[in-house]
Amino acid sequence: MSEQIYHVSSNPHIRSKVTTSSIMLLVLIALLPTTGFGIWNFGFRALAVVLVCIGSAVATESIFCLIVKKKQTVKDLSAVVTGLLLALNLPVTIPLWMAALGSIFAILVVKLLFGGLGQNFMNPALGGRCFLLISFPTAMTAFATDAYTGATPLAVMKSGGSVNVMDMIIGRTSGTIGETSVIAIVIGACILLLCGVIDLKIPASYILSFACFILLFGGHGFDPAFLAAHLAGGGLMLGAFFMATDYVTSPITPMGKIVFGIFLGILTGIFRIFGPGSEGVSYAIIIGNLLVPLIEKVTVPTPFGFTKKKSAKGGKQA
């Protein structure tokens, strides 16, 4: 019987039609309601910030690939998503050169210098935002515009004042370009959920654990208005659905996603209630990103059929 040689390609043998660029395109589509409302709410200055952030991000990645003679990766749209997310986390009053600097830092330092997409240890957009917060705190906390002259709702609550929760849900408040309208953010989140880009494990555990923390330690007891204001205020919803769920910097294990979300909720609550500032989402997610390898290590599921037996010496063996 003659031998027959079969030529088999390397695994995986079944490949998904889903690509990085298709996922990023869906994220961009999901961000359109939030972006559009931000431009409508704050005017064309917001559009300028968005265009500068996206343009700087794409240019930085393109130039870097040319310098190091790597294949151009801007076509995967990840740089566009990073630039847009950074813009949505910036105040409309920020100088455009600072917005560009934040995008350059996010792409060059946080993403490319660590190996590019899939190798970054923290969310690039939030890395760029925190870099700007540390470098230019005054510009990053200047939210006064022609339409809104007061402080952000969370800052007002931090000082003991009252806020209009319905205005916060609709988006008629001051804040960063993309954080004001809960309705616009939820519409985008529904697009991601329906398209299967994300699931509810991280956002739900994040929001629920944060809500429990506010009820227990917020100092207002079971006050629905106070809780609703905290849920609608700041970048909680934007962070929970669009940044905490980042594929690269979030856990891949089912239990790890839940642990990750609970950790973010508790940490955000600590920053808001006991910290000097009124926010905390960005720092909570970045700290959570750093702990993802540990979370995955302790939540990795046991392989099917794997059991541990006690050895003769009292130890355990597979």
C-alpha positions in Angstrom: 0.0 0.0 0.0 1.6 3.2 -1.2 2.0 6.1 1.2 0.2 9.3 0.5 1.5 12.6 1.8 -1.1 15.1 2.8 -0.1 18.8 2.9 -2.0 20.4 5.8 -1.7 24.2 6.5 -0.8 25.4 9.9 -3.5 26.0 12.4 -6.0 27.6 12.9 -7.8 25.8 10.2 -11.1 27.6 10.7 -10.7 31.4 10.4 -13.2 34.0 11.4 -14.2 36.6 8.8 -14.1 39.2 11.5 -11.0 41.4 11.2 -9.4 44.1 13.3 -10.5 46.8 10.8 -14.1 45.5 10.8 -14.3 45.6 14.6 -12.7 49.1 14.7 -15.2 50.3 12.1 -18.1 49.1 14.3 -16.6 50.9 17.2 -16.4 54.1 15.2 -20.0 53.7 14.1 -21.0 53.1 17.7 -19.2 56.3 18.7 -21.0 58.4 16.1 -24.0 59.3 18.4 -21.8 60.4 21.2 -19.5 62.4 18.8 -22.4 64.0 17.0 -24.1 65.1 20.2 -20.8 66.5 21.5 -20.4 68.6 18.4 -24.0 69.7 18.6 -23.6 70.5 22.3 -20.3 72.3 22.2 -20.2 73.6 18.7 -17.6 73.3 15.9 -14.7 73.8 18.3 -15.5 70.2 19.4 -15.2 69.1 15.8 -11.8 70.7 15.6 -10.6 68.8 18.6 -11.9 65.5 17.2 -10.2 66.1 13.8 -6.9 67.2 15.4 -6.8 64.1 17.7 -7.6 61.7 14.9 -5.3 63.3 12.4 -2.4 63.4 14.9 -3.0 59.7 15.9 -3.0 58.5 12.3 0.0 60.7 11.2 2.0 59.5 14.2 1.4 55.8 13.4 2.0 56.3 9.7 5.3 58.2 10.2 6.5 55.7 12.8 5.9 52.8 10.4 7.9 54.7 7.7 10.8 55.4 10.0 11.1 51.8 11.3 10.3 50.4 7.8 7.3 48.4 9.0 4.1 47.6 7.1 1.6 50.4 7.4 -1.0 49.6 10.1 -3.2 52.7 9.8 -5.7 50.8 7.6 -6.8 48.7 10.7 -8.5 51.9 12.0 -7.2 51.4 15.5 -5.4 54.8 15.4 -8.6 56.4 14.3 -10.5 54.9 17.3 -7.7 55.9 19.7 -7.8 59.5 18.4 -11.6 59.7 18.6 -11.7 58.2 22.1 -9.1 60.7 23.3 -11.0 63.6 21.8 -14.2 62.5 23.5 -12.3 62.5 26.8 -11.1 66.1 26.4 -12.7 69.4 27.3 -13.7 71.5 24.2 -11.6 74.4 25.5 -8.3 72.5 25.3 -5.7 74.1 23.1 -5.4 72.2 19.8 -1.7 71.6 20.2 -2.3 69.9 23.5 -4.9 67.7 21.9 -2.3 66.8 19.2 0.3 66.1 21.9 -2.0 63.8 23.7 -2.6 61.8 20.6 1.1 61.5 19.8 1.8 60.3 23.3 -1.1 57.8 23.1 0.0 56.3 19.8 3.8 56.6 20.1 4.5 55.9 23.7 1.6 53.8 24.9 1.0 51.8 21.7 3.9 51.7 19.2 6.9 51.6 21.5 5.4 48.5 23.2 5.0 46.6 20.0 1.9 48.0 18.4 -1.7 46.9 18.5 -2.1 43.9 20.8 1.0 44.6 22.8 0.1 47.8 24.7 -0.3 47.4 28.5 -2.9 50.1 29.0 -5.7 51.7 26.9 -3.8 54.2 24.7 -6.6 56.9 24.7 -6.7 56.9 28.5 -3.0 56.9 28.7 -2.9 60.0 26.5 -5.7 61.6 28.7 -3.9 60.9 31.9 -0.6 62.2 30.4 -2.4 65.5 29.6 -4.1 65.6 33.1 -0.7 65.3 34.8 1.1 67.7 32.4 -1.7 70.4 31.9 -4.2 70.1 34.8 -5.6 73.6 34.4 -6.4 73.2 30.7 -7.8 69.7 31.3 -10.2 70.9 33.9 -11.4 74.1 32.2 -15.0 73.3 31.2 -16.4 76.8 31.0 -17.9 77.6 27.5 -20.4 80.0 26.1 -23.2 77.5 26.8 -22.0 76.3 30.2 -20.2 78.6 32.6 -20.4 76.5 35.8 -18.5 73.5 37.0 -19.2 69.9 36.0 -22.1 68.2 37.8 -19.8 65.9 39.7 -17.7 68.9 40.9 -20.9 70.6 42.0 -21.9 67.4 44.0 -18.4 67.2 45.4 -18.8 70.6 46.9 -22.3 69.8 48.3 -24.4 71.3 45.7 -27.4 69.9 43.8 -27.7 69.0 40.1 -30.4 68.3 37.6 -30.2 64.6 36.8 -32.4 64.8 33.7 -30.0 67.4 32.2 -27.1 65.0 32.9 -28.9 62.1 31.2 -29.8 64.2 28.1 -26.4 65.9 28.1 -27.2 69.6 28.8 -24.2 70.0 31.1 -20.6 70.9 31.0 -17.9 68.2 30.8 -15.7 66.6 28.2 -16.9 66.3 24.6 -18.1 62.8 24.8 -19.2 62.2 28.4 -22.2 64.4 28.8 -25.1 62.5 27.1 -25.9 59.2 28.7 -28.5 58.6 26.0 -26.0 58.9 23.1 -23.5 56.7 24.9 -26.1 54.0 25.6 -27.2 54.1 21.9 -23.6 53.4 20.9 -23.3 50.7 23.5 -26.4 48.9 22.1 -24.8 48.9 18.7 -21.7 47.2 20.1 -23.8 44.7 22.0 -26.1 43.8 19.1 -23.1 43.4 16.8 -21.3 41.2 19.2 -18.3 43.4 19.6 -18.6 43.4 23.4 -20.6 41.6 26.0 -22.2 42.8 29.3 -19.8 41.1 31.7 -17.4 44.0 32.2 -19.9 47.0 31.8 -22.5 45.4 34.0 -20.1 44.3 36.8 -18.5 47.7 36.6 -21.7 49.7 36.9 -23.4 47.5 39.5 -20.4 47.4 41.8 -19.9 51.1 41.5 -23.6 51.6 42.3 -23.3 49.4 45.4 -20.2 51.3 46.5 -22.0 54.7 46.2 -25.0 53.4 48.1 -22.8 52.1 50.9 -20.2 54.8 51.2 -21.6 57.8 49.4 -23.0 59.3 52.6 -26.5 59.8 51.2 -27.9 56.3 52.0 -30.4 55.0 49.5 -30.9 58.2 47.6 -32.0 57.4 44.0 -31.3 60.9 42.7 -27.7 60.9 44.2 -27.0 57.5 42.7 -28.5 58.4 39.3 -26.3 61.6 39.2 -23.2 59.6 39.9 -24.1 57.0 37.2 -24.9 59.7 34.7 -22.0 62.0 35.6 -18.4 62.0 34.4 -17.0 59.4 32.1 -18.5 56.3 33.8 -20.8 55.2 31.0 -18.2 56.0 28.3 -15.5 54.2 30.2 -17.6 51.2 31.0 -18.8 50.5 27.5 -16.0 51.8 25.3 -12.7 51.7 27.2 -12.9 49.1 29.9 -14.0 46.6 27.2 -10.9 47.1 25.1 -9.8 43.7 23.8 -6.1 44.2 24.4 -6.2 45.6 27.9 -9.1 43.7 29.5 -9.2 40.0 30.7 -10.3 37.3 28.3 -11.5 34.8 30.9 -15.3 35.0 31.7 -14.7 35.2 35.5 -11.8 37.6 34.9 -14.1 40.0 33.1 -16.4 40.1 36.1 -13.6 40.5 38.6 -12.1 43.2 36.4 -15.4 45.1 36.3 -16.0 44.8 40.1 -12.4 46.1 40.7 -13.0 49.1 38.4 -16.4 49.9 40.1 -14.9 49.9 43.6 -11.8 51.8 42.6 -13.9 54.5 40.8 -16.1 54.8 43.9 -13.0 55.3 46.1 -11.6 58.0 43.8 -14.9 59.8 43.6 -16.0 59.6 47.3 -12.7 59.8 49.1 -10.4 61.3 46.6 -9.6 65.0 46.1 -11.1 65.0 42.6 -14.7 64.4 41.4 -13.8 61.9 38.7 -11.7 58.7 38.7 -12.7 56.6 35.7 -9.6 57.1 33.7 -7.2 56.2 36.6 -9.3 53.3 37.7 -9.3 51.7 34.2 -5.5 52.3 33.8 -4.8 50.7 37.2 -7.1 47.9 36.2 -5.2 47.4 32.9 -2.0 46.9 34.9 -3.6 44.1 36.9 -5.1 42.2 34.0 -2.3 39.6 33.8 -2.8 38.8 37.5 -6.6 38.7 37.2 -6.3 36.3 34.2 -3.8 34.1 36.1 -6.1 33.5 39.1 -9.3 33.2 37.0 -8.1 30.9 34.2 -10.7 28.0 34.1 -9.6 24.4 34.9 -9.1 22.3 31.7 -11.8 19.7 31.1 -10.8 16.4 32.6 -8.0 17.9 34.8 -8.1 16.8 38.4 -5.7 17.1 41.3 -4.7 14.1 43.4 -3.0 14.0 46.7 0.4 12.3 46.4 1.8 9.9 49.0 3.7 12.7 50.6 0.6 14.8 51.1 1.2 17.1 48.1 -0.9 17.5 45.0 -0.3 16.3 41.5 -2.2 16.5 38.2 
